[in-house]
Amino acid sequence: MSIAALLVFITVLIHYEAMRLTSALLPRLRIRPRLRILVVIFGIFLAHSISAWLFAIVYHFLSGHFGLGEFGGDAPKQIYDFVYFSAVTYTSLGFGDVYPLQYLRLIAGVEALTGLVMIGWSASFTYLMMERFWSDHGRHKGGK
């Protein structure tokens, strides 16, 4: 449980810092208003990707090096297999072709809940940034 809590804490920090840096950077950028939203989306996507990789690395070490669980189904063999499982879990997609056993089940459940919360937070942040900079569309020369 402490590993799961630590992963949640680190994931929240990653997203907080990504959103904080993005919101600080956007007013300074001398780019078209449309491109600002791309900066927001790519910043958020990067934060989600880092989070999924973080969980994947933990799955890899806990199952392979510490023997705290294993996987059933099409069990992961390489790091990219763990990243696949993590991305499917983080997004709550859950294909079911790979599934955790023993202690890894708790971490997978926490990852799914964490991903759901982070995705919601990201959607809210994107809305706020669009609302903040939407009026810039009319002021930009060329209207685009």
C-alpha positions as CSV (number, residue, x, y, z in Angstrom):
1,M,0.0,0.0,0.0
2,S,2.9,2.4,0.7
3,I,4.3,1.9,-2.8
4,A,0.9,2.7,-4.3
5,A,0.6,5.8,-2.1
6,L,4.0,6.9,-3.2
7,L,3.2,6.4,-6.8
8,V,0.0,8.5,-6.4
9,F,2.0,11.3,-4.7
10,I,4.6,11.3,-7.4
11,T,2.0,11.3,-10.2
12,V,0.2,14.3,-8.6
13,L,3.5,16.2,-8.3
14,I,4.3,15.5,-12.0
15,H,0.9,16.8,-13.1
16,Y,0.9,19.8,-10.8
17,E,4.4,20.9,-12.0
18,A,3.4,20.3,-15.7
19,M,0.3,22.4,-15.3
20,R,2.1,25.1,-13.3
21,L,4.9,25.4,-15.8
22,T,2.5,25.4,-18.7
23,S,0.3,28.1,-17.2
24,A,3.5,30.2,-16.4
25,L,4.9,29.7,-19.9
26,L,1.7,30.4,-22.0
27,P,1.5,34.2,-21.4
28,R,5.1,34.6,-22.4
29,L,4.8,32.8,-25.7
30,R,4.7,35.0,-28.8
31,I,2.7,32.4,-30.8
32,R,-0.7,32.3,-32.4
33,P,-3.5,31.7,-29.9
34,R,-4.3,28.3,-31.6
35,L,-0.8,27.1,-30.9
36,R,-1.1,27.9,-27.2
37,I,-3.7,25.2,-26.8
38,L,-1.3,22.7,-28.5
39,V,1.3,23.7,-25.9
40,V,-1.3,22.9,-23.2
41,I,-2.2,19.5,-24.8
42,F,1.4,18.4,-25.4
43,G,2.4,19.4,-21.8
44,I,-0.5,17.4,-20.4
45,F,0.2,14.5,-22.7
46,L,3.9,14.5,-21.6
47,A,2.8,14.4,-17.9
48,H,0.5,11.5,-18.6
49,S,3.2,9.6,-20.5
50,I,5.7,10.1,-17.7
51,S,3.2,8.9,-15.2
52,A,2.4,5.7,-17.2
53,W,6.1,5.1,-17.6
54,L,6.6,5.5,-13.8
55,F,4.0,2.8,-13.1
56,A,5.5,0.6,-15.8
57,I,9.0,0.8,-14.2
58,V,7.5,-0.1,-10.8
59,Y,5.7,-3.1,-12.3
60,H,8.9,-4.2,-13.9
61,F,10.9,-4.0,-10.7
62,L,8.3,-5.4,-8.4
63,S,7.6,-8.4,-10.6
64,G,11.0,-9.1,-11.9
65,H,13.4,-8.1,-9.1
66,F,11.4,-8.2,-5.9
67,G,9.0,-11.1,-6.6
68,L,6.0,-9.1,-5.3
69,G,3.7,-10.3,-8.0
70,E,3.6,-11.5,-11.6
71,F,1.3,-11.2,-14.6
72,G,-1.1,-13.6,-16.2
73,G,-2.2,-13.8,-19.8
74,D,0.2,-12.5,-22.3
75,A,2.7,-11.7,-19.5
76,P,5.1,-8.7,-20.0
77,K,8.7,-9.7,-20.9
78,Q,10.2,-6.3,-21.9
79,I,9.9,-2.8,-20.6
80,Y,7.6,-1.9,-23.4
81,D,5.2,-4.7,-22.5
82,F,5.0,-3.1,-19.0
83,V,4.4,0.3,-20.6
84,Y,1.6,-1.2,-22.6
85,F,0.0,-2.7,-19.5
86,S,0.5,0.6,-17.6
87,A,-1.1,2.7,-20.4
88,V,-4.1,0.4,-20.7
89,T,-4.5,0.4,-16.9
90,Y,-3.9,4.2,-16.5
91,T,-6.6,5.0,-19.1
92,S,-9.0,2.5,-17.6
93,L,-9.2,0.8,-21.0
94,G,-8.3,-2.6,-19.6
95,F,-8.1,-5.0,-22.6
96,G,-7.6,-8.0,-20.3
97,D,-4.9,-9.6,-22.3
98,V,-2.4,-8.9,-19.5
99,Y,-3.5,-9.0,-15.9
100,P,-1.7,-8.6,-12.6
101,L,-1.5,-11.2,-9.9
102,Q,-0.7,-11.0,-6.1
103,Y,0.3,-7.5,-4.8
104,L,0.4,-6.0,-8.3
105,R,-3.4,-6.1,-8.4
106,L,-3.6,-3.3,-5.7
107,I,-1.1,-1.1,-7.6
108,A,-3.0,-1.7,-10.9
109,G,-6.3,-0.7,-9.2
110,V,-4.7,2.4,-7.7
111,E,-3.2,3.3,-11.1
112,A,-6.6,3.1,-12.8
113,L,-8.1,5.4,-10.2
114,T,-5.1,7.8,-10.4
115,G,-5.3,7.9,-14.2
116,L,-9.0,8.7,-14.0
117,V,-8.4,11.6,-11.6
118,M,-5.4,12.9,-13.6
119,I,-7.4,12.8,-16.8
120,G,-10.2,14.7,-15.2
121,W,-7.8,17.3,-13.8
122,S,-6.2,17.7,-17.2
123,A,-9.6,18.2,-18.9
124,S,-10.4,20.9,-16.3
125,F,-7.0,22.6,-16.8
126,T,-7.4,22.5,-20.6
127,Y,-10.8,24.2,-20.2
128,L,-9.4,26.9,-17.9
129,M,-6.6,27.6,-20.3
130,M,-8.9,27.8,-23.3
131,E,-11.2,30.2,-21.4
132,R,-8.3,32.3,-20.3
133,F,-6.8,32.7,-23.8
134,W,-9.9,32.3,-26.0
135,S,-10.4,36.1,-26.3
136,D,-6.9,36.4,-27.9
137,H,-8.3,34.8,-31.1
138,G,-10.0,38.0,-32.1
139,R,-7.0,40.2,-31.3
140,H,-4.5,38.3,-33.3
141,K,-3.7,39.7,-36.8
142,G,-5.0,37.5,-39.5
143,G,-7.7,36.1,-37.2
144,K,-6.1,32.7,-36.9
